[in-house]
Every structure is written in C-alpha cells, then in structure tokens.
Amino acid sequence: MSMVEWKKLVSIADVLYGYPFESSLFSEDSKYIPLIRIRDVKPGKASTYYSGEVIEDYLIKKGDILVGMDGEFNLGKWDDRDGLLNQRVLKLKGKDGCSINGYLFHYMGPVFKRIEQTTAGGSVKHLSAKIIKDIEIPLPSLSEQERIVGILDTFTSSIENLKSQISLRRKQYEHYRDKLLDLEGKEGVEMKTLGEVCTIKNGYTPSTKNPGFWEDGNIPWFTLEDIRKNGRILTDAIKHITPLGVKKAGLFPSNSIIISTTATIGEYALIQTDFLCNQQISCISIKDDKGISSKYLYYIADHIGKWCKKNINGGGSLLIVSSSKLQHISIPLPSLEEQSRIVSILDEFEASIKNLEAQLEAREKQYEYYREKLLTFERE
C-alpha cells in the first residue's frame, strides 16, 4: 500500500447530472440521438432515442463514465455514439491535470456499491448530490494513474472479449438447437403430445408456519431462484424440506423437467435428483418405456417454454399456463439413436459455453484481486 493525497471527487472530476427530457419524445428509432437512461448505464449502449431538440450541455461521448442514481448505483462506461444524459444518471469526467477517466472508472465502481449498501431508503434508493459532494478518493500522480489503468484495462479487455465469445457461442448453440429439433414431418419422427409421453404435476409449498416441514430438511425444494442462480441442470436446491412436508404422492422423480407456469412463464431446468418444487412450477416426468431420453426432453424444453409464453390463460392479474394445456403441447419424437446424436452435439455446445464461463469467472476474480491490490491506499 502506498500513501497518496486524498481529494474530494468533485475537485478532481466534473460531475454532470442528467436532464428530465420529455418522455413523449422518447423513441425506439435509432435515427434519433441516443438517450442515456438508468437501464443503459451498465451495457453502455442506448435502448431509447430522443426525437426532440438536442441540448448540447447534456451531451456525452464514447468513453464517458456513467452512474445510475436510483435503485442500484451501477457504474458503466459509455460505448455508443454521442448521446444525451437523461435524469437519474450522472456523468463523471476527470479534470485535466488531476485525474483520468480510466482511473475513476476502476476506482469508483466499488465505492458506489458500498454507498448503495449503506444508503437508507425503501425498495428504491437514491444517490443524492450531497452524497457525491462528500466522496473523497485517493489521487496518485497522473503517471501512476496511467500505470494502474494500463494493468487493469488488460483484465477488463480480456473480460469483455470472453463475454463476446460467450454471446457468440450461445447464438451458435441456439441456431443448431433449433435446427436439430425442427423435426416435424421428417422420416422416422413421430409427433406426440406431452401428455402421451410424460406425467405433468404442479409443485406446492409446505406451510412455512410449521417448522417441522423445514428445519434440518434434506429434500431439495426448487424455486425459480435456483434456475436464476445456478443454471438449467441442477442436482440440489437452495432450500430443503423434511419428509413431514411431503404429500402422499411422494417426491418428483430424478431426471424430470421443471418449468415455470405461473407469473414468470417458461423458465425451465433438468433436475437430476428426487425433489419437490413450489407452486409456480410444473414438473414434467417421463413415463416408463415411452422412448424419450431426459436430456432430449431438456433440449426440447426451450420449445415448451416458448409455447407456454404464447398460451397464457387470459383474464385476471395472475399469468398462468394450466397443466391441462401443457398436456396438449406437440413434440417431435425421433428414435432413441437420433435423440442421442442430437444430445451429443448440443452437449458439446453447452460444455464449450460452460468452459468459457469458467474462464470469465476466473478472470473477473483476478481483476477484482488486482483492483483491490492496486487501488488500496493509506491516508497520510
């Protein structure tokens, strides 16, 4: 750790707060100028455009640092063409002779996250101008800032490259999955309804008022949170119940597919253990001797999920796809040999994506380690 001078952020960087542009002039047409809103901070690219008058005082350029001021205090770097800064977003720009943008970008990310965690507020927190004015940061020499940025930029460049590779590989995977599973009308392929080859049951939640259903439980009980946090092939759940919480019908069998059929529709996973799940989820279990492999059904589940999104029951505020509807989804059923061939190809894509994701995770941890090491300073 080295000793440096600590300065107020507002003394070494220009801070520009966004303007409340007229929402009636927002557009999805990219022929207009990009409008930087909170949701655009992290990706650094526009999702909305402004068809009104350009106010030059609120222009931002590629490379400018953005901070979301409501909800999550995300920090991002603008990577699109010149745009306009909307309200609830601020821009940071290093002042000549004091600080460089790259240094501010690497240093301020964790700072704003710490502020977010300690800021009082309800479900939506606000990053106020007063908080900004009180921020102090360490300021090494410009040459030292450049040295630090050079090292950390190497990591962030590698991270962005890995993210691009993952995005490309996923697109390839989706293309080949859709192509390989477009089997209707092909020789040797039967079309079956899901109800003909699978048993479909709804999940449930044992009463949370009865601790005997939950304390020291060892039976996996899945919710959407498991899919969001741990992916689409799961062997254990975040939460567990006891045998006392299991209904007479017993557990859902291993190698079943779960799919969300209430509220959030169409999320799915392959569960490779005996289990239960909550009532937002339907369990699809293969019937004995029906000539379908669990991994093939897993790859078909994307089609099932898309079908569910298009066949939501109307009426009322609760979105739902009933089990009776699921029974009638039509799926292609080639021979087990052809299913195995399709699964083998798609497994290779998934393995490749997981390998890239593991590399990304490792590189992000390296970046965080070196950022902490290079940007930790003692006060004089």
Secondary structure, DSSP 8 states (H G I E B T S, - for coil): -EE-EEEEHHHHEEEEE-B---GGGEES-TTSEEEE-GGGTTT-S-SEEE-S---GGGEE-TT-EEEE-BSS--EEE--SSSEEEBTTEEEEEE-TTT--HHHHHHHHHHHHHHHHHH---SSS-B--HHHHHH-EEEE--HHHHHHHHHHHHHHHHHHHHHHHHHHHHHHHHHHHHHHHT--TT-TT-EEEEHHHHEEEEE-----TT-GGGTTT--EEEE-HHHHHHH-SEESS-SEEE-GGG--TT--B-TTEEEEEEBSSEEEEEEE-SSBEE-TTEEEEEE-TTSS--HHHHHHHHHHHHHHHHHS---SSS--B--HHHHTT-EEEE--HHHHHHHHHHHHHHHHHHHHHHHHHHHHHHHHHHHHHHHT-EE--
